[in-house]
Amino acid sequence: MEPVLQGTVALVTGASSGIGAATAAALADQGAAVALAARRRDRLEALAATITGKGGTALVLECDITDQRQAASAVDRTAAELGRLDTLINNAGVMLLGPIVGAPLAEWQQMVELNVLGLLYCAHAALPHLLRAAETGPRQVADMVNISSVAGRAARNGNGVYSLTKFGAGAFSESLRQEVAKRYLRVSLVEPGATATELASHNRPEVLESIRNQFGQTMAAEDIAGAITYIVTRPRHVAVNEVLIRPTEQER
Ligand SMILES: NC(=O)c1ccc[n+]([C@@H]2O[C@H](COP(=O)([O-])OP(=O)(O)OC[C@H]3O[C@@H](n4cnc5c(N)ncnc54)[C@H](OP(=O)(O)O)[C@@H]3O)[C@@H](O)[C@H]2O)c1
């Protein structure tokens, strides 16, 4: 049987590590040609080599999506070089935790620029392509999957601005979902709990020390990739709007 995503094209932001890398590999396994966007070219090239080694198609896009022009160019190059765009996985993100009082402003700027503006720049550039794919594509449906977090559902002491960015992703996704539902562009929100990736490693040493005991059991990036793959492989009449996914032992 032909893989479900055969003939479609997916762009994954933050594809150089963690959830994005696992998702790009999983979508390629389902037959999608994948565009891999992030800043670390060597990581993207290694992933592309694995995908093409298995007979898939991968396009490396070295870019910083906090720069609007680079974000738009990543989307445009995907459509131009792979021929179309059916699926956008808005995954790139950064999580810089710690108290609000006394926090370095640069950390807030970095989170808002990537988790909010980077996501918006990619969404803005991708929407015309996704709507066209939903109209004319082989599956007659297209997908935008935005990666939020458990922190996008509940704000807690110590995750104020990260939560702010993820609540924003949730609000944007739900509004856009309602706007484009009848045009068969499905907009989904994925809210992972603790997942073993590089995400926490960018925190200041004192923050790392204080959060060390917060994260017990973790999921693997492949667990989240599996949820994303489930979403984008549903038949045309089924839209998985939201997935909250935690390690079994994670209470909140
Ligand atoms: N891990 C968790 O526990 C967890 C839980 C909930 C939600 N999430 C969310 O899941 C998403 C993926 O995170 P992850 O856990 O897989 O962490 P990760 O391994 O640190 O991945 C983050 C990705 O974002 C990319 N990135 C960072 N800055 C970028 C920029 N300016 N332009 C383009 N790409 C950029 C990174 O690549 P480069 O450095 O090469 O650019 C990397 O590929 C994030 O949105 C995160 O908030 C993660």
The ligand as an ORCA input file, in Angstrom:
! r2SCAN-3c Opt
* xyz 0 1
  N      11.217     18.922     25.396
  C      10.131     19.181     26.119
  O       9.999     18.744     27.279
  C       9.021     20.021     25.522
  C       7.827     20.106     26.240
  C       6.811     20.908     25.718
  C       6.983     21.578     24.546
  N       8.151     21.486     23.864
  C       8.314     22.264     22.616
  O       8.766     21.426     21.587
  C       9.426     22.212     20.609
  C      10.732     21.539     20.204
  O      11.620     21.542     21.294
  P      12.567     20.319     21.685
  O      12.140     19.850     23.001
  O      12.665     19.361     20.564
  O      13.946     21.117     21.929
  P      15.295     21.229     21.107
  O      15.913     19.892     20.909
  O      16.084     22.282     21.822
  O      14.839     21.770     19.665
  C      14.616     23.122     19.388
  C      14.779     23.330     17.901
  O      14.521     24.708     17.586
  C      15.532     25.147     16.704
  N      15.738     26.585     16.787
  C      16.127     27.312     17.867
  N      16.241     28.612     17.551
  C      15.923     28.705     16.226
  C      15.872     29.782     15.313
  N      16.146     31.047     15.698
  N      15.528     29.551     14.029
  C      15.254     28.277     13.629
  N      15.272     27.215     14.458
  C      15.603     27.432     15.735
  C      16.772     24.392     17.147
  O      17.721     24.303     16.081
  P      19.014     25.220     15.896
  O      19.599     25.469     17.255
  O      19.874     24.377     15.009
  O      18.539     26.451     15.211
  C      16.183     23.017     17.410
  O      16.113     22.281     16.219
  C       9.599     23.606     21.228
  O       8.619     24.489     20.688
  C       9.335     23.364     22.700
  O       8.859     24.521     23.356
  C       9.180     20.712     24.315
*
